Amino acid sequence: MEPALAIQDFLEYVISGLVGDDGELSISREKRGDDTLFRIQLAPDEAGRVIGKHGKTISAIRSLVHASAEKHRILADVEVVREAI
């Protein structure tokens, strides 16, 4: 499996667990040169669960994504977008 696709599947699994099955969630992947950007689009009221208190939850998610990307020798970043889907 392609590393970027595996990371996207991981993000979908983790974030759907945070927002629940009925939550609005969209994760897209965008290639920017050598970097892959994963854009997490959520409803504004659900973004707080993913970001966490003082940003600790999204920081932990980013750390896991960076570690996985480094293992596969790719660059990756995660962005949260708060807007209705």
MARBA-670455 format. One record per atom (N, C-alpha, C, CB): atom name; x, y, z; chain. Coordinates in nm, 3 decimals, m for minus. Glycine has a CB too. Example, Ala and Ser with C-alpha at 12.3 -4.5 7.8 and 13.67 -1.06 7.14 Angstrom:
BEGIN
   site        c1        c2        c3   unit
      N     1.319    m0.569     0.780      A
     CA     1.230    m0.450     0.780      A
      C     1.320    m0.330     0.780      A
     CB     1.131    m0.447     0.905      A
      N     1.285    m0.225     0.708      A
     CA     1.367    m0.106     0.714      A
      C     1.290     0.003     0.787      A
     CB     1.408    m0.060     0.572      A
//
This chain:
BEGIN
   site        c1        c2        c3   unit
      N     0.085    m0.118     0.000      A
     CA     0.000     0.000     0.000      A
      C     0.089     0.124     0.000      A
     CB    m0.097     0.000     0.123      A
      N     0.050     0.222    m0.077      A
     CA     0.122     0.348    m0.085      A
      C     0.123     0.416     0.053      A
     CB     0.058     0.442    m0.192      A
      N     0.239     0.466     0.100      A
     CA     0.247     0.526     0.233      A
      C     0.147     0.639     0.257      A
     CB     0.385     0.578     0.256      A
      N     0.129     0.728     0.159      A
     CA     0.036     0.840     0.178      A
      C    m0.107     0.790     0.194      A
     CB     0.044     0.937     0.060      A
      N    m0.144     0.684     0.123      A
     CA    m0.278     0.627     0.135      A
      C    m0.296     0.561     0.272      A
     CB    m0.303     0.524     0.023      A
      N    m0.191     0.494     0.321      A
     CA    m0.197     0.433     0.453      A
      C    m0.213     0.540     0.562      A
     CB    m0.070     0.349     0.479      A
      N    m0.144     0.652     0.547      A
     CA    m0.157     0.761     0.644      A
      C    m0.298     0.819     0.638      A
     CB    m0.053     0.872     0.616      A
      N    m0.354     0.834     0.520      A
     CA    m0.490     0.886     0.507      A
      C    m0.590     0.791     0.572      A
     CB    m0.525     0.907     0.358      A
      N    m0.573     0.661     0.553      A
     CA    m0.661     0.563     0.618      A
      C    m0.650     0.572     0.770      A
     CB    m0.627     0.420     0.571      A
      N    m0.527     0.589     0.820      A
     CA    m0.506     0.605     0.964      A
      C    m0.579     0.728     1.017      A
     CB    m0.356     0.615     0.996      A
      N    m0.567     0.840     0.945      A
     CA    m0.634     0.963     0.987      A
      C    m0.786     0.945     0.989      A
     CB    m0.597     1.079     0.893      A
      N    m0.840     0.880     0.888      A
     CA    m0.985     0.856     0.884      A
      C    m1.029     0.772     1.003      A
     CB    m1.025     0.787     0.752      A
      N    m0.952     0.669     1.036      A
     CA    m0.985     0.582     1.149      A
      C    m0.983     0.659     1.281      A
     CB    m0.888     0.464     1.156      A
      N    m0.876     0.732     1.306      A
     CA    m0.861     0.804     1.433      A
      C    m0.963     0.916     1.446      A
     CB    m0.719     0.861     1.445      A
      N    m0.979     0.995     1.344      A
     CA    m1.066     1.112     1.353      A
      C    m1.213     1.073     1.354      A
     CB    m1.039     1.208     1.238      A
      N    m1.250     0.968     1.281      A
     CA    m1.390     0.924     1.288      A
      C    m1.422     0.872     1.428      A
     CB    m1.417     0.813     1.182      A
      N    m1.323     0.819     1.498      A
     CA    m1.343     0.778     1.637      A
      C    m1.366     0.897     1.729      A
     CB    m1.225     0.698     1.685      A
      N    m1.305     1.010     1.697      A
     CA    m1.322     1.130     1.779      A
      C    m1.455     1.200     1.753      A
     CB    m1.208     1.226     1.753      A
      N    m1.497     1.206     1.627      A
     CA    m1.620     1.280     1.594      A
      C    m1.743     1.192     1.592      A
     CB    m1.604     1.349     1.461      A
      N    m1.725     1.060     1.591      A
     CA    m1.839     0.969     1.589      A
      C    m1.882     0.936     1.447      A
     CB    m1.956     1.029     1.665      A
      N    m1.965     0.835     1.435      A
     CA    m2.009     0.788     1.304      A
      C    m2.099     0.888     1.233      A
     CB    m2.081     0.657     1.318      A
      N    m2.174     0.967     1.310      A
     CA    m2.267     1.061     1.248      A
      C    m2.202     1.197     1.220      A
     CB    m2.388     1.080     1.337      A
      N    m2.075     1.212     1.253      A
     CA    m2.006     1.339     1.230      A
      C    m1.970     1.360     1.084      A
     CB    m1.880     1.346     1.315      A
      N    m1.966     1.487     1.045      A
     CA    m1.927     1.522     0.909      A
      C    m1.775     1.526     0.902      A
     CB    m1.989     1.660     0.866      A
      N    m1.719     1.447     0.812      A
     CA    m1.574     1.436     0.803      A
      C    m1.533     1.414     0.658      A
     CB    m1.523     1.321     0.892      A
      N    m1.432     1.487     0.616      A
     CA    m1.373     1.469     0.484      A
      C    m1.223     1.487     0.497      A
     CB    m1.434     1.569     0.379      A
      N    m1.147     1.391     0.448      A
     CA    m1.002     1.401     0.451      A
      C    m0.952     1.392     0.307      A
     CB    m0.938     1.288     0.540      A
      N    m0.884     1.496     0.266      A
     CA    m0.829     1.498     0.130      A
      C    m0.677     1.503     0.137      A
     CB    m0.885     1.619     0.049      A
      N    m0.616     1.464     0.029      A
     CA    m0.471     1.457     0.019      A
      C    m0.428     1.546    m0.096      A
     CB    m0.422     1.311     0.000      A
      N    m0.329     1.630    m0.071      A
     CA    m0.281     1.722    m0.174      A
      C    m0.129     1.715    m0.179      A
     CB    m0.329     1.868    m0.147      A
      N    m0.076     1.690    m0.295      A
     CA     0.069     1.682    m0.313      A
      C     0.121     1.822    m0.344      A
     CB     0.107     1.582    m0.426      A
      N     0.219     1.867    m0.266      A
     CA     0.282     1.999    m0.287      A
      C     0.433     1.978    m0.296      A
     CB     0.246     2.098    m0.170      A
      N     0.481     1.960    m0.416      A
     CA     0.623     1.932    m0.433      A
      C     0.658     1.799    m0.370      A
     CB     0.709     2.045    m0.372      A
      N     0.750     1.801    m0.275      A
     CA     0.788     1.678    m0.203      A
      C     0.698     1.651    m0.084      A
     CB     0.931     1.687    m0.157      A
      N     0.614     1.746    m0.049      A
     CA     0.530     1.737     0.071      A
      C     0.390     1.690     0.035      A
     CB     0.524     1.874     0.142      A
      N     0.329     1.612     0.125      A
     CA     0.189     1.572     0.111      A
      C     0.111     1.638     0.223      A
     CB     0.173     1.416     0.114      A
      N     0.007     1.712     0.189      A
     CA    m0.076     1.780     0.287      A
      C    m0.207     1.703     0.300      A
     CB    m0.102     1.928     0.247      A
      N    m0.240     1.665     0.423      A
     CA    m0.367     1.601     0.452      A
      C    m0.458     1.707     0.513      A
     CB    m0.350     1.478     0.549      A
      N    m0.567     1.736     0.443      A
     CA    m0.660     1.840     0.487      A
      C    m0.782     1.771     0.548      A
     CB    m0.701     1.934     0.369      A
      N    m0.805     1.796     0.677      A
     CA    m0.919     1.740     0.749      A
      C    m1.027     1.846     0.754      A
     CB    m0.880     1.693     0.893      A
      N    m1.139     1.820     0.689      A
     CA    m1.250     1.915     0.685      A
      C    m1.360     1.865     0.777      A
     CB    m1.304     1.934     0.539      A
      N    m1.397     1.952     0.873      A
     CA    m1.496     1.917     0.976      A
      C    m1.595     2.030     0.993      A
     CB    m1.427     1.886     1.109      A
      N    m1.711     1.995     1.047      A
     CA    m1.806     2.098     1.088      A
      C    m1.743     2.175     1.204      A
     CB    m1.945     2.035     1.129      A
      N    m1.769     2.304     1.215      A
     CA    m1.706     2.385     1.320      A
      C    m1.728     2.331     1.462      A
     CB    m1.759     2.526     1.313      A
      N    m1.845     2.276     1.489      A
     CA    m1.871     2.226     1.625      A
      C    m1.798     2.095     1.654      A
     CB    m2.020     2.206     1.644      A
      N    m1.748     2.026     1.553      A
     CA    m1.674     1.901     1.574      A
      C    m1.523     1.921     1.574      A
     CB    m1.711     1.800     1.466      A
      N    m1.478     2.034     1.525      A
     CA    m1.335     2.060     1.515      A
      C    m1.268     2.064     1.652      A
     CB    m1.310     2.191     1.441      A
      N    m1.340     2.111     1.752      A
     CA    m1.285     2.119     1.887      A
      C    m1.242     1.984     1.942      A
     CB    m1.384     2.180     1.979      A
      N    m1.316     1.880     1.909      A
     CA    m1.280     1.745     1.955      A
      C    m1.150     1.699     1.892      A
     CB    m1.392     1.646     1.922      A
      N    m1.128     1.734     1.768      A
     CA    m1.007     1.692     1.698      A
      C    m0.888     1.777     1.741      A
     CB    m1.026     1.701     1.546      A
      N    m0.910     1.905     1.761      A
     CA    m0.801     1.994     1.802      A
      C    m0.761     1.967     1.948      A
     CB    m0.841     2.141     1.785      A
      N    m0.859     1.950     2.034      A
     CA    m0.832     1.920     2.174      A
      C    m0.795     2.044     2.254      A
     CB    m0.722     1.820     2.184      A
      N    m0.788     2.025     2.384      A
     CA    m0.755     2.135     2.475      A
      C    m0.611     2.181     2.449      A
     CB    m0.774     2.092     2.623      A
      N    m0.596     2.308     2.420      A
     CA    m0.466     2.370     2.390      A
      C    m0.398     2.304     2.270      A
     CB    m0.375     2.362     2.513      A
      N    m0.476     2.239     2.182      A
     CA    m0.421     2.177     2.062      A
      C    m0.346     2.047     2.083      A
     CB    m0.331     2.272     1.997      A
      N    m0.363     1.988     2.201      A
     CA    m0.286     1.867     2.233      A
      C    m0.325     1.747     2.147      A
     CB    m0.303     1.833     2.378      A
      N    m0.453     1.732     2.116      A
     CA    m0.496     1.616     2.038      A
      C    m0.443     1.623     1.896      A
     CB    m0.649     1.606     2.036      A
      N    m0.460     1.736     1.830      A
     CA    m0.411     1.749     1.692      A
      C    m0.258     1.744     1.689      A
     CB    m0.461     1.880     1.628      A
      N    m0.194     1.792     1.792      A
     CA    m0.049     1.784     1.800      A
      C    m0.002     1.638     1.807      A
     CB     0.003     1.862     1.922      A
      N    m0.072     1.557     1.884      A
     CA    m0.039     1.414     1.894      A
      C    m0.063     1.344     1.760      A
     CB    m0.121     1.347     2.005      A
      N    m0.174     1.378     1.694      A
     CA    m0.204     1.319     1.564      A
      C    m0.096     1.357     1.463      A
     CB    m0.344     1.364     1.513      A
      N    m0.056     1.483     1.463      A
     CA     0.050     1.528     1.372      A
      C     0.182     1.456     1.400      A
     CB     0.071     1.681     1.385      A
      N     0.213     1.434     1.527      A
     CA     0.336     1.363     1.562      A
      C     0.336     1.221     1.507      A
     CB     0.354     1.360     1.714      A
      N     0.222     1.153     1.516      A
     CA     0.212     1.017     1.463      A
      C     0.223     1.017     1.310      A
     CB     0.080     0.953     1.506      A
      N     0.161     1.114     1.246      A
     CA     0.169     1.124     1.100      A
      C     0.313     1.152     1.058      A
     CB     0.075     1.235     1.047      A
      N     0.381     1.244     1.127      A
     CA     0.520     1.276     1.093      A
      C     0.610     1.154     1.113      A
     CB     0.570     1.394     1.179      A
      N     0.588     1.078     1.220      A
     CA     0.669     0.959     1.246      A
      C     0.650     0.855     1.136      A
     CB     0.635     0.899     1.383      A
      N     0.526     0.833     1.097      A
     CA     0.498     0.737     0.991      A
      C     0.557     0.783     0.858      A
     CB     0.347     0.715     0.977      A
      N     0.542     0.911     0.829      A
     CA     0.596     0.966     0.705      A
      C     0.748     0.955     0.702      A
     CB     0.554     1.113     0.688      A
      N     0.811     0.983     0.814      A
     CA     0.957     0.974     0.821      A
      C     1.004     0.831     0.798      A
     CB     1.008     1.025     0.958      A
      N     0.930     0.736     0.852      A
     CA     0.965     0.594     0.834      A
      C     0.964     0.557     0.686      A
     CB     0.866     0.504     0.912      A
      N     0.872     0.615     0.610      A
     CA     0.859     0.586     0.468      A
      C     0.934     0.688     0.380      A
     CB     0.712     0.583     0.429      A
      N     1.008     0.777     0.446      A
     CA     1.090     0.878     0.378      A
      C     1.009     0.970     0.287      A
     CB     1.197     0.810     0.297      A
      N     0.896     1.015     0.342      A
     CA     0.816     1.116     0.274      A
      C     0.792     1.230     0.372      A
     CB     0.680     1.057     0.221      A
      N     0.748     1.344     0.322      A
     CA     0.713     1.458     0.406      A
      C     0.561     1.468     0.409      A
     CB     0.778     1.590     0.354      A
      N     0.506     1.491     0.527      A
     CA     0.360     1.500     0.540      A
      C     0.324     1.601     0.647      A
     CB     0.298     1.362     0.572      A
      N     0.211     1.667     0.627      A
     CA     0.158     1.761     0.726      A
      C     0.007     1.747     0.730      A
     CB     0.201     1.907     0.694      A
      N    m0.051     1.792     0.841      A
     CA    m0.195     1.781     0.864      A
      C    m0.251     1.920     0.890      A
     CB    m0.227     1.685     0.983      A
      N    m0.362     1.951     0.826      A
     CA    m0.430     2.080     0.842      A
      C    m0.577     2.054     0.874      A
     CB    m0.415     2.169     0.715      A
      N    m0.631     2.128     0.970      A
     CA    m0.773     2.116     1.005      A
      C    m0.846     2.237     0.949      A
     CB    m0.793     2.106     1.160      A
      N    m0.953     2.210     0.874      A
     CA    m1.035     2.315     0.815      A
      C    m1.173     2.308     0.878      A
     CB    m1.044     2.301     0.659      A
      N    m1.215     2.418     0.939      A
     CA    m1.347     2.423     1.005      A
      C    m1.448     2.488     0.912      A
     CB    m1.339     2.501     1.139      A
      N    m1.522     2.406     0.842      A
     CA    m1.631     2.458     0.759      A
      C    m1.728     2.344     0.730      A
     CB    m1.577     2.520     0.626      A
      N    m1.851     2.381     0.707      A
     CA    m1.953     2.280     0.679      A
      C    m1.920     2.205     0.552      A
     CB    m2.092     2.346     0.669      A
      N    m1.949     2.078     0.556      A
     CA    m1.922     1.992     0.440      A
      C    m2.045     1.983     0.353      A
     CB    m1.877     1.850     0.485      A
//
